[in-house]
Amino acid sequence: MSEKANEGKVIEKSAAQKISKFGSFTAGGLAACIAVTVTNPIELVKIRMQLQGELSSSLQRTYKNPVQGMGVIFKNEGIRGLQKGLVAAYIYQICLNGSRLGFYEPLRGVMNKTFYPEEEPHKVQNVTINVVSGAASGIIGAVLGSPLFLVKTRLQSYSDVVKIGEQTHYTGVWNGLKTIFQKEGFMGLYRGVDAAILRTGAGSSVQLPIYNTAKHFLLNHDIMKDGTGLHLTASTISGLGVAVVMNPWDVILTRIYNQKGDLYKGPLDCFIKTVRIEGVSALYKGFEAQVFRIAPHTIICLTMMEQTMKLVYSIERQVLGH
């Protein structure tokens, strides 16, 4: 039994540590796309909840909770309404999570070799290095995927029935990108990228470190054995941590991306105006949907990543002869 467990650990190490950068990008992006297919309707509700009562002292509650919110959208906009922005979400997830999950191990490996030259890089578990690696890889993805998140946000906030926040109508992701480029130029596509960096950096800095820390803790203390159950448990813990840390920055990002003019000058201005007019609790608008979305998204994404990493590694080994 111990040989079988050790064999599993060797496979995991090979898949996570020896896979190419392109393979890691592919595996991470594929896992994320599978997850977003399931969670996109919740993401849509979250965005609308975050825009409710924007810069208003009155409490607007069209969308009261994730389940009720999805019911309202389904009633007014149908099943297609629940999957608004899905194409943009796919491309964004490939950019974001492909980078976040793909560059995490290489960045961590470089820093471990630099600061712990006498130890095997994959065995080092330094919290600071893990956090920096997670934040850096997430920021790379946020910058690459920012135009897609911008269009996705506007596609998902738009409704010709229930109007929440500023409304911008695009017929699809490509129409959105084209329209923004024509009206605002290349820099218009990167409106709000500073907020995206803050939001993604915060989330990424804790996602994989919490996941890996939880997984190693459960393994090292013989609480759980390596397998799907362990991955699901560690992913759940990670998802909850990400939700708490990221939600305030997520609210700010949603509002900056959704604005048509210059309601906010930047993340700090949005933060100050939101808190001053709506109170500190406004930074946690949509938190229920955030947890409802991010827990299953993280579980599916990170659990599937274990499998897609192994799949891509086995393909690379056959093709490259490793």
Summary of the structure (lengths in Angstrom):
residues: 322
radius of gyration: 20.3
end to end distance: 27.0
largest distance: 64.0
contacts: 1116
relative contact order: 0.16
helix: 79%
strand: 0%
